[in-house]
Amino acid sequence: MRDALSVRGGSQWNGEAGTAPGVRDRVTALDWWFGRRFQQFVAPAGVRVELWDGSSKWMSDQPPIGDLVVRDRGALVKLLLHPALQFGELYSEGRVAIRGALEGVMEAANRLTETDRLTLREWLALKFPQVNSIGRARQNIHHHYDLGNDFYRLWLDRQMVYTCALFPSADATLEEAQTAKLDLVCRKLQLRPGETVIEAGCGWGALALHMARVYGVRVKAFNISREQIRYARERAEREALAHHVEFIEDDYRTVRGRFDVFVSVGMLEHVGLKHYESLAAVIRQVLDPSSGRGLLHFIGRDRPRPLNAWIERRIFPGGYPPTVAEVLHHVLEPARQSMHHVENLRLHYARTLAHWRARFDAAEADVRGRFGDAFFRAWDLYLAASEGAFAAGTLQLFQIVFAPSGCAPLFASQPFPERHR
């Protein structure tokens, strides 16, 4: 991976060549004190802090895994006051930079912050979770997913799958791994020809089309992203599957009817704790109580903790990665569902993100030209930080298979069935 300072920072300041504000300022005794305090904070992660004059308080005999270069006094103060938010803000602006492999530094930083102790801001975020009304949910999804299909086409796989892939081998391509994930979901759900499926949050439509084409089911797929729905409908028409898959631009809370299968891949993170009851009501209402089953595929945590403050502000507003216990208690229990199988694909997501970031970096000139330098730095950081979080275990990727209480166990020590031909 390229050097994060020389390639992404260098002499650039907010996209213009020149010297960063404060870079010529003399480092005062107070600056040294602030620098030492921040160095003590990040030292356990093996990160060396360097001030704008090239000085450092790194005291270890071991070489650092990377350098965090602070380019002005104001940036140093902001890092001390709110590092979880301000690092991302300042990195995007070019006021801090990383010398070394960005994803490695982010993994180490994630291991540093993975403690049982919550900050006051994190405690308040859990105590008073955000309200994701239908209107607010549309705004949140528009912020992230409606950046344009051409943007995502630059770095996703050919089917535009924006969720964790499943790598069947170390040398599998991203395209192969995403198809393997789609098929794993279908096999876990034990789809049979002629069955009806509800998909909540369908992305660009890859799973719905795969289910219809390979397994012969009929799908109603809901999504509130205009860009994604438009792409999915066009693809369904091209592949002659429009009569088997209906893509509906609407919120999951409006789903009605009775279906054999409920599936949601990558949506639960956007629902929010306050709205799990609404999701539970939908699941309970739509699934056939005698033969229904469902699958939730979502980014989660081992212990309750809100999303990183900067990621929540700039990348995924309204997002929350739940624990398995929270999903069981607030979704499956009120929906009268029984969990039949759970699997953690965390390391597959770290590898997926490495593939995405390599493709994203290869499209650097295009992204900078369309959206600007700050956008490129922000998204490059988001992808690297996410890869680091899954590698370190601060984020998990869970798949839960469930069915209405009283249904026969779906797996019962049997392997996943072969897909229907």
JOKA-V285837 format. One record per residue. N is the residue number from 1. RES is the residue in one letter. PSI is psi as a letter, one per 40 degrees, with the letter a starting at -180 (none if undefined). OMEGA is omega as a letter, one per 20 degrees, with the letter a starting at -180 (none if undefined). BURIAL is # if it has 16 or more other ideal C-beta (glycine too) atoms within 10 Angstrom, else .. Layout:
N|RES|PSI|OMEGA|BURIAL ; N|RES|PSI|OMEGA|BURIAL
This chain:
1|M|i|a|. ; 2|R|i|r|. ; 3|D|h|a|# ; 4|A|d|r|# ; 5|L|d|a|# ; 6|S|d|a|. ; 7|V|d|a|. ; 8|R|e|r|# ; 9|G|c|r|# ; 10|G|b|a|. ; 11|S|e|a|. ; 12|Q|h|r|. ; 13|W|h|a|# ; 14|N|f|r|. ; 15|G|e|r|. ; 16|E|i|r|. ; 17|A|i|r|. ; 18|G|a|a|. ; 19|T|h|r|. ; 20|A|i|r|# ; 21|P|h|r|# ; 22|G|e|a|# ; 23|V|d|r|. ; 24|R|e|r|. ; 25|D|i|r|. ; 26|R|h|r|. ; 27|V|h|a|# ; 28|T|i|r|. ; 29|A|d|r|. ; 30|L|d|r|. ; 31|D|d|r|# ; 32|W|d|a|. ; 33|W|d|r|. ; 34|F|d|a|# ; 35|G|d|r|# ; 36|R|d|r|. ; 37|R|d|a|. ; 38|F|d|r|# ; 39|Q|d|r|# ; 40|Q|d|a|. ; 41|F|d|a|. ; 42|V|e|a|# ; 43|A|d|r|# ; 44|P|d|r|. ; 45|A|e|r|# ; 46|G|f|a|# ; 47|V|h|r|# ; 48|R|h|r|# ; 49|V|h|r|# ; 50|E|h|r|# ; 51|L|i|a|# ; 52|W|e|r|# ; 53|D|e|r|. ; 54|G|e|a|. ; 55|S|i|a|. ; 56|S|i|r|# ; 57|K|f|r|# ; 58|W|h|a|# ; 59|M|e|a|. ; 60|S|i|r|. ; 61|D|e|a|. ; 62|Q|i|r|. ; 63|P|i|r|. ; 64|P|i|r|# ; 65|I|e|r|# ; 66|G|i|r|# ; 67|D|h|r|# ; 68|L|h|a|# ; 69|V|h|r|# ; 70|V|h|a|# ; 71|R|e|r|# ; 72|D|i|a|# ; 73|R|d|a|# ; 74|G|d|r|. ; 75|A|d|a|# ; 76|L|d|r|# ; 77|V|d|r|. ; 78|K|d|r|# ; 79|L|d|r|# ; 80|L|d|a|. ; 81|L|d|a|. ; 82|H|g|a|. ; 83|P|d|a|# ; 84|A|d|r|# ; 85|L|d|a|# ; 86|Q|d|r|# ; 87|F|d|r|# ; 88|G|d|r|# ; 89|E|d|a|# ; 90|L|d|r|# ; 91|Y|d|r|# ; 92|S|d|a|# ; 93|E|e|a|# ; 94|G|e|a|# ; 95|R|e|r|# ; 96|V|i|r|# ; 97|A|i|r|# ; 98|I|h|r|# ; 99|R|h|a|# ; 100|G|a|a|# ; 101|A|h|a|# ; 102|L|d|a|# ; 103|E|d|r|# ; 104|G|d|r|# ; 105|V|d|r|# ; 106|M|d|r|# ; 107|E|d|r|# ; 108|A|d|r|# ; 109|A|d|r|# ; 110|N|d|r|# ; 111|R|d|r|# ; 112|L|d|a|# ; 113|T|e|a|# ; 114|E|g|r|# ; 115|T|i|r|. ; 116|D|e|a|. ; 117|R|h|r|. ; 118|L|i|r|# ; 119|T|i|r|# ; 120|L|d|r|. ; 121|R|d|r|. ; 122|E|d|r|# ; 123|W|d|r|. ; 124|L|d|r|. ; 125|A|d|r|# ; 126|L|d|a|. ; 127|K|d|a|. ; 128|F|g|a|. ; 129|P|i|a|# ; 130|Q|i|r|# ; 131|V|h|r|. ; 132|N|g|r|# ; 133|S|i|r|. ; 134|I|d|r|. ; 135|G|d|r|. ; 136|R|d|r|. ; 137|A|d|r|# ; 138|R|d|r|# ; 139|Q|d|a|. ; 140|N|d|a|# ; 141|I|d|r|# ; 142|H|d|a|. ; 143|H|d|a|. ; 144|H|d|a|# ; 145|Y|e|a|# ; 146|D|f|r|# ; 147|L|e|r|. ; 148|G|h|r|. ; 149|N|d|r|# ; 150|D|d|r|. ; 151|F|d|a|# ; 152|Y|d|r|# ; 153|R|d|r|. ; 154|L|d|a|. ; 155|W|e|r|# ; 156|L|i|r|# ; 157|D|i|a|# ; 158|R|d|a|. ; 159|Q|e|r|# ; 160|M|f|r|# ; 161|V|h|a|# ; 162|Y|f|r|# ; 163|T|i|a|# ; 164|C|h|r|# ; 165|A|i|r|# ; 166|L|h|a|# ; 167|F|h|a|# ; 168|P|e|r|. ; 169|S|i|a|. ; 170|A|d|a|. ; 171|D|e|r|. ; 172|A|i|r|# ; 173|T|i|r|. ; 174|L|d|r|# ; 175|E|d|r|. ; 176|E|d|a|# ; 177|A|d|r|# ; 178|Q|d|r|# ; 179|T|d|r|# ; 180|A|d|r|# ; 181|K|d|r|# ; 182|L|d|a|# ; 183|D|d|r|# ; 184|L|d|r|# ; 185|V|d|a|# ; 186|C|d|a|# ; 187|R|d|r|# ; 188|K|d|r|# ; 189|L|e|r|# ; 190|Q|f|a|# ; 191|L|i|r|# ; 192|R|i|a|. ; 193|P|h|r|. ; 194|G|e|r|. ; 195|E|i|a|# ; 196|T|i|a|. ; 197|V|h|r|# ; 198|I|h|r|# ; 199|E|h|r|# ; 200|A|h|a|# ; 201|G|g|a|# ; 202|C|e|a|# ; 203|G|b|r|# ; 204|W|e|r|# ; 205|G|e|a|# ; 206|A|d|a|# ; 207|L|d|a|# ; 208|A|d|a|# ; 209|L|d|r|# ; 210|H|d|r|# ; 211|M|d|a|# ; 212|A|d|a|# ; 213|R|d|a|. ; 214|V|d|a|# ; 215|Y|e|r|# ; 216|G|f|r|. ; 217|V|i|r|# ; 218|R|h|a|# ; 219|V|h|r|# ; 220|K|h|a|# ; 221|A|h|a|# ; 222|F|i|r|# ; 223|N|i|r|# ; 224|I|e|r|# ; 225|S|h|a|# ; 226|R|d|a|. ; 227|E|d|a|# ; 228|Q|d|a|# ; 229|I|d|r|# ; 230|R|d|r|. ; 231|Y|d|a|# ; 232|A|d|r|# ; 233|R|d|r|# ; 234|E|d|r|. ; 235|R|d|r|# ; 236|A|d|r|# ; 237|E|d|a|. ; 238|R|d|a|. ; 239|E|e|r|. ; 240|A|f|r|. ; 241|L|e|a|# ; 242|A|d|r|. ; 243|H|e|a|. ; 244|H|d|a|# ; 245|V|h|r|# ; 246|E|h|r|. ; 247|F|h|a|# ; 248|I|h|r|# ; 249|E|g|a|. ; 250|D|i|a|. ; 251|D|i|a|# ; 252|Y|d|a|# ; 253|R|e|r|# ; 254|T|e|a|. ; 255|V|h|r|# ; 256|R|i|r|. ; 257|G|a|a|. ; 258|R|h|a|. ; 259|F|i|r|# ; 260|D|d|a|# ; 261|V|h|r|# ; 262|F|h|r|# ; 263|V|i|r|# ; 264|S|h|a|# ; 265|V|h|r|# ; 266|G|e|r|# ; 267|M|d|a|# ; 268|L|d|r|# ; 269|E|d|a|# ; 270|H|e|a|# ; 271|V|d|a|# ; 272|G|i|a|# ; 273|L|d|a|# ; 274|K|e|a|. ; 275|H|e|r|# ; 276|Y|d|r|# ; 277|E|d|r|. ; 278|S|d|r|# ; 279|L|d|r|# ; 280|A|d|a|# ; 281|A|d|r|. ; 282|V|d|a|# ; 283|I|d|a|# ; 284|R|d|a|# ; 285|Q|d|a|. ; 286|V|d|a|# ; 287|L|h|r|# ; 288|D|h|a|# ; 289|P|e|a|. ; 290|S|d|a|. ; 291|S|e|a|. ; 292|G|i|r|# ; 293|R|i|a|# ; 294|G|i|r|# ; 295|L|h|r|# ; 296|L|h|r|# ; 297|H|h|a|# ; 298|F|i|r|# ; 299|I|h|a|# ; 300|G|a|r|# ; 301|R|i|r|# ; 302|D|d|r|. ; 303|R|i|a|. ; 304|P|h|r|. ; 305|R|h|a|# ; 306|P|i|r|# ; 307|L|i|r|# ; 308|N|h|a|# ; 309|A|d|a|# ; 310|W|d|r|# ; 311|I|d|a|# ; 312|E|d|a|# ; 313|R|d|a|. ; 314|R|d|a|# ; 315|I|d|a|# ; 316|F|g|r|# ; 317|P|h|r|# ; 318|G|e|a|# ; 319|G|i|r|# ; 320|Y|h|r|# ; 321|P|h|a|# ; 322|P|i|r|# ; 323|T|i|r|# ; 324|V|d|r|# ; 325|A|d|r|. ; 326|E|d|r|# ; 327|V|d|r|# ; 328|L|d|a|# ; 329|H|d|a|. ; 330|H|e|r|# ; 331|V|c|a|# ; 332|L|d|r|# ; 333|E|d|r|. ; 334|P|d|r|. ; 335|A|e|a|# ; 336|R|f|r|. ; 337|Q|i|r|# ; 338|S|h|r|# ; 339|M|h|a|. ; 340|H|d|a|# ; 341|H|i|r|. ; 342|V|h|r|. ; 343|E|i|r|. ; 344|N|h|a|. ; 345|L|f|a|# ; 346|R|d|a|# ; 347|L|d|r|. ; 348|H|d|r|# ; 349|Y|d|r|# ; 350|A|d|r|# ; 351|R|d|r|# ; 352|T|d|a|# ; 353|L|d|r|# ; 354|A|d|r|# ; 355|H|d|a|# ; 356|W|d|a|# ; 357|R|d|r|# ; 358|A|d|r|. ; 359|R|d|r|. ; 360|F|d|r|# ; 361|D|d|r|# ; 362|A|d|r|. ; 363|A|e|a|# ; 364|E|d|a|# ; 365|A|d|a|. ; 366|D|d|a|. ; 367|V|d|r|# ; 368|R|d|r|. ; 369|G|d|a|. ; 370|R|d|a|. ; 371|F|e|r|. ; 372|G|i|a|. ; 373|D|d|a|# ; 374|A|d|r|# ; 375|F|d|a|# ; 376|F|d|a|# ; 377|R|d|a|# ; 378|A|d|a|# ; 379|W|d|r|# ; 380|D|d|r|# ; 381|L|d|r|# ; 382|Y|d|a|# ; 383|L|d|r|# ; 384|A|d|r|# ; 385|A|d|r|# ; 386|S|d|r|# ; 387|E|d|r|# ; 388|G|d|a|# ; 389|A|d|r|# ; 390|F|d|r|# ; 391|A|d|a|# ; 392|A|d|a|# ; 393|G|e|r|# ; 394|T|d|r|# ; 395|L|i|r|# ; 396|Q|i|r|# ; 397|L|h|a|# ; 398|F|i|r|# ; 399|Q|h|r|# ; 400|I|h|r|# ; 401|V|h|a|# ; 402|F|i|r|# ; 403|A|i|r|# ; 404|P|i|a|# ; 405|S|h|a|. ; 406|G|e|r|. ; 407|C|i|r|# ; 408|A|i|r|. ; 409|P|h|a|. ; 410|L|d|a|# ; 411|F|d|r|. ; 412|A|f|r|. ; 413|S|e|r|. ; 414|Q|i|r|. ; 415|P|i|r|. ; 416|F|h|a|# ; 417|P|i|r|. ; 418|E|i|a|. ; 419|R|i|r|. ; 420|H|h|r|. ; 421|R|none|none|.
